[in-house]
Amino acid sequence: GAVVSQHPSRVICKSGTSVKIECRSLDFQATTMFWYRQFPKQSLMLMATSNEGSKATYEQGVEKDKFLINHASLTLSTLTVTSAHPEDSSFYICSARETGRRSNQPQHFGDGTRLSIL
Amino acid sequence: ILNVEQSPQSLHVQEGDSTNFTCSFPSSNFYALHWYRWETAKSPEALFVMTLNGDEKKKGRISATLNTKEGYSYLYIKGSQPEDSATYLCASIPYNQGGKLIFGQGTELSVKP
């Protein structure tokens, strides 16, 4: 149980393209989902907390107009990298916390998306 | 300590060796600590959720301890097997911040047969 599907797993596209990444909880509902980014040899860094039906909460330094987050249902959150540039190339991964679980409980992760902007 | 730090960054051991890693985290405003196991091309998988000072948890050959006063946790693997090869991540959860995880950079373990 507790499977999170993240799609696509790999994207290669030209500079200026907008890229949408989906994060779905397959067998549970997730009021809260999280988006992380990882640069080579660095730790997973939280970008934003996504709450179903409300605006996402972005971490300091993360541009909300650049990284659009939508969490329109209890099983789906999307991250759109708008007008992507080479510096946006990175590994993006989502996680979900099952609705009703305490905030100290483990999160369930997707497999991640490797984004490469040419 | 302001960040979560893990050591060593990487570790190469022989099958059958026992090993341990360290996670240091801010002791102030502590709520919980998670350990995750991340195999290549897979998603991170939760190993332990630790909340109380002195906690010790065990799952098979893997165990973890927690010291919230000094801000560290140890992960131990007894009799390492090649299938234990993975990156082990710890993440601190500060109190009253919606459950956000602050990750260390991970310890990459390679177990040779």
HADDOCK unambig.tbl for C-alpha pairs under 7 A between the chains (distance, minus, plus):
assign (segid A and resid 42 and name CA) (segid B and resid 105 and name CA) 5.46 0.50 0.50
assign (segid A and resid 43 and name CA) (segid B and resid 103 and name CA) 6.01 0.50 0.50
assign (segid A and resid 43 and name CA) (segid B and resid 104 and name CA) 5.61 0.50 0.50
assign (segid A and resid 43 and name CA) (segid B and resid 105 and name CA) 3.93 0.50 0.50
assign (segid A and resid 43 and name CA) (segid B and resid 106 and name CA) 6.95 0.50 0.50
assign (segid A and resid 44 and name CA) (segid B and resid 103 and name CA) 5.94 0.50 0.50
assign (segid A and resid 103 and name CA) (segid B and resid 98 and name CA) 6.11 0.50 0.50
assign (segid A and resid 103 and name CA) (segid B and resid 99 and name CA) 4.42 0.50 0.50
assign (segid A and resid 104 and name CA) (segid B and resid 32 and name CA) 5.88 0.50 0.50
assign (segid A and resid 104 and name CA) (segid B and resid 93 and name CA) 6.90 0.50 0.50
assign (segid A and resid 104 and name CA) (segid B and resid 99 and name CA) 5.79 0.50 0.50
assign (segid A and resid 105 and name CA) (segid B and resid 49 and name CA) 6.83 0.50 0.50
assign (segid A and resid 106 and name CA) (segid B and resid 34 and name CA) 6.96 0.50 0.50
assign (segid A and resid 106 and name CA) (segid B and resid 46 and name CA) 6.25 0.50 0.50
assign (segid A and resid 106 and name CA) (segid B and resid 49 and name CA) 6.76 0.50 0.50
assign (segid A and resid 109 and name CA) (segid B and resid 43 and name CA) 5.65 0.50 0.50
assign (segid A and resid 109 and name CA) (segid B and resid 44 and name CA) 6.01 0.50 0.50
assign (segid A and resid 110 and name CA) (segid B and resid 43 and name CA) 5.52 0.50 0.50
assign (segid A and resid 111 and name CA) (segid B and resid 41 and name CA) 6.91 0.50 0.50
assign (segid A and resid 111 and name CA) (segid B and resid 42 and name CA) 5.42 0.50 0.50
assign (segid A and resid 111 and name CA) (segid B and resid 43 and name CA) 4.38 0.50 0.50
